[in-house]
Amino acid sequence: MTSSAYRCGWVAIMGPPNAGKSTLLNSFLGQKIAIVTPKAQTTRNRITGILSDPETQVIFMDTPGIHATRGKMNRLMSQAAWEASKDADIILVILDAELYLRRPEYMENDIKPLLEAIKAETRPVLVIANKVDLVGDKSRLLPLMEQLHETWPLAELFPVSALNKVGLEGLLGKIKSELPVGEPQFPDDQLSTLPVRFMAAESIREKLFLNLHQELPYAIAVDIENWEEDKSRDLTIINAVIYVTRPSQKAIVIGKGGANLKKVGQAARLEIAGILGTKVHLELWVKVREDWTEDMGFLHSLALGAAPEGFQE
């Protein structure tokens, strides 16, 4: 039975690509829910993470980065972000403070679509200046914080390092205090609404980004084609397909003698086994599917742009 003062609500984490949204979510939860890579735009869906304690339940929505919307896949990704904003009780705007100190010309373009969308917002808006750990002279942050305050005069500002968890305690306390009073919407031991198959596919996709670095094509997708659970052997058998758009990309993903694919498979198998708590047999295949990023049926089959399971309108 919950207290009459129990607070529960939805929090949208929004911002430009590579600002640290997924890192912030994972740091709040103390466990990896969203994939994190050095490449921008690795989050393609609204990913929900749930943080519960005896007094509050915070339901975070990590969203794709707000960016130019050319192409059907990009439009679906942006739609997912804006839908999360519409449905949230609190909006977190996360920005890359180190980037704007180094390249101040990027800031205007990054915050313009965010500002236009939430300038008249009456819900709580918290603006987060992330990656302060990368700024040696912290006094350099003062003009940036003043500029952000002028841009969002009604928002509270939080300089943080999501990666090193600096400043997160105060930020989380503010989030909890702004939640509406209400009953929890999920069991207190549930960390996410994501299906395990989706998490397995994301793990494979993350390992592709991390292992292939700059060679990896952006237009890459992972689909779980087969999933079998052999309880007698405590074994999960997974067959996954990696989709690329050109034969040359297929060669890159596979690597010489299959070396790249083997490395990705080994790393993903270990992580998926940790998620499932079982042994995992993982088989990866690479297929060419031209222009899949413009195929709406295929995009929806990958759950791109879909609302997270369990979301209540």
N, C-alpha and C positions, 0 to 999 in steps of 0.2 A: 504493500500500500504506500503510495507516495504522499508527500506533504502537500498541503494546499499552496505552499510557496514554491513548489517545484517548477522549474523553468525548462522549456523545450522549444527549439526552433531550428529553422533552416538558415544556413549561412553560405552565400555564394562567394567563392574566391575567384576574382576576376582580374584581368590585367593583360598586358601585351605578351607576345611569345617570349619564353625563356626568362621570365621575371622571377621564377621560383615558386609558382603556385603548387606544383606537385610536391616539391620539397617541403613547403610549409605544411601541407596536409599530412604528409608522412611524419613530420616532426611532432605535430600535435598529437597524432595517434600513437607515436612510439613504435610504429610498425609500418612496413612498406605496403601501401595500397595502390598508389599511382606510380607509374614508371617514371624514372628520372634519367635524363641523358643530357649531354651538353648541347644537343641540337634543339633548335626551336621547333615548336608545334609538334611535340611528341604526344601530347594529350589530345585525343580526337573525340572523346565522349565526355558527358557529365559523369564524373566518378564520385561516388558518395562514400564518405567516411563518417563513422559514428563514434563520438566520444561521450561516455556516460560516467557519471559519478552520483553519489547519493542525493545531490541537490539539483543537478542539471543533466540535460542531454543535448549536445550540440551536433547537428547533422550538417556536415560540411559537403558542399558541392564543388569539386575541383573542375574547372571548365577549360575548354580549349582557349588558347590565346586569341585575343581580339586582334584581327588582322584584315588585310585586304581580302575581299570575298570573290575573287575570280575562280570560276570552276565550281562544279556541283558539290564536290567533297568539301571545299572550303566554305561554301554557303551553309552546308549542313553543320559544320563545326561551329561557325559563328552563331547559327540558330540555337545550337545547344547552349552556348554561353549566354545569349540574351534571354532564353527561356529560364535558365537558372536564376538570372537576375530578377526576372519578373516574379518568380515564385518565392524568393528568399525573404526572410524576416530581417536579415542584416546583410550588408554588402561589404566585402573586403576588397579594396583596390590595392593590388600589390605591384610595386614598381621596382625596377633595377636601379638603385641609387648609384652604384659604382659606374654603371654604363653612362648615366646622365652627367656625372662629373667628368667622365673621360670624353664623351661625345654629346655635349649638351644639345646639339641640333636634332638629336633623335627624340627628345622628350616631347616636343609639341605634337609631332605626328602620332606618337604612342598614346598620349592621353586625350587627344581630340575626340575620338569616337567614344571613349569612356565618359568624358565630361559631358558631351551632348546627350548621352543616354540617361545620366543620373544627376544632371545639374539641378533639377527641380525635385530631387528625391526627398521624401519626408521620412523614410525609414533610416535607421542608423547607418552611416557610411564611415568606415574606418580606412584610412589611407596608410599603407605600409611601405616604408622605404627599406627595401631588402638589400642584402649583400653588403652591409656596413662593415663586415669583417675584412672586406677587400680594400677598404679605405684606410690607409695608414694614418693620415692626419685627420682626425675626426672633426676638427674645426672647419674643414672644407664642406661638411654636411650642412652647416648652418644656413648658408644662402639657399641651398636646395630646399631645406625644410621651410624656409620663409616663402619660397616660390610656390611650393605645394600648398601652404596655408592660404596664400592669395588665390590659388586656383580652386581649392575646396575650403572656403572659410568656415563652414559649419562642421567639417569632418575633424575627427581627432586623428593626430598623426603618431605613427609608431616606427622609429628606426629599429630594425631588427636584422639578425642573421638567421634565416630559417635553417640553414645548414648546420650551424653551430648552436642553435637554440638560444641565441642571445636576444633578450627582450621579449621572448614569447610568453613568459609568465604574466607580465603586465597586460599584454595583448589578449591573452586568453581570459584573464579576469574581466577585462572590459567587455569581451564578447558575451560571457556568461551573464554579466549584469544587465545586458541589453536584450536578452532573450525574453520572449513573452512567457507569462505564467501558463503552464499547461502540462498535461500528462505526457510521459515518454511515448514515442511512437514505435520504438523497437526494443527488443530484449536488451538488458544492460550488458550482456556479453557479446553482442553482435557488433562487429567492427565495420562492416560494409554491406551494401545491398548488391554488390557485384556477384554474379554467378562464378563458380570456380573455373568454368570453361573460359570465360572472358579473361579472368586473371591469368590463366595459363597462356592464352594467346598473347596477352600483353607482355608476359615474361619473355616469351620468344622474341617479340618485336623489340623489346628493350635490349636483349642480348645482341640482336642484329645491329642496332645503333651503336652499342658500346664496342663491339668487336670489329666492325667494318669502318667505323669513323667516317671520314670524308668520302670514301668510295661508295658508301651506301646510298642508293637512290631514295629520294623522298617518297616517291610513289610505290610504297611497299605495304602489303597487308598480310595478315596472318588469319587463317580460318581453321578451326578445329573440325576436321571431317569425321573423325571417329573417336569415341571415348568409351572404353570398357573397364569395368571394375571387377577384378578377380579377387574376391574376398578370401578364398581359400589360400591364396598366395600373398595376400596383402599387397596386391599389385594393381596399379592403374595403367592401362595401355592407351596411349594417345597417339593419334595420327594427325599431323597438322600440315597444311599447305601454305607455303609462302608465295604470294602473288607479286609479280613484277610486270612491267609494261613492255619490256623489250628483251630479246634474247641476250643481248650484251649484258643486261642487268642480271640475268639468270646466271651467267658465267661468273660475275663478281660475287654473288651470294654463295654459290657453291665453292668457289675457290679452286686452286690447283690441287687435283687429286681429291677434291671434296674436303679440303682442310678447313675452310671457313665454316662450312655447314656443320662439320663435326664439332668444331669449337663452340659454335652457338648452341648446338644441341646438348652438349655436355653441361654447359653453364645453366641453360634453361631447365634441364632435367633435374639438377640439384635443387634449384629454387622451387620448382613446382612440387617436388617431393616434400620440401619443407612446408609448403602451403597445405598440402593434402594430408601429410602425416603418413604417407604410404610409400612403398617403392614405386618407381615410375619407369615405364618403358616408353620412350619417346622416339617416334619416327618423323622426320621432316622431309618434305618434298618441295621442290621449287617449280612453279608453273608460270608461263607467260600468259597474261590476259590483257590484251591491248585496251587502253583507254578505260580501265576499270574505274578510275576516279570520276568518270562522267556517267557511269552506269548506275542509275538510281536504285534499281532492283538489287544489284550487287552490294551497293553501299548500305542499304537497309538490312540486307542479310548479315552484314558485319556489325549491325546495331549502331552505325554511325548516326549521330544526331538524335538517338532515341533517349527518352526520359529514363532515369534510373529506375530499376525495379523497386517497387514498394513506395514510390513517390505518391503522395496523396494530394490531389488538387483541392 
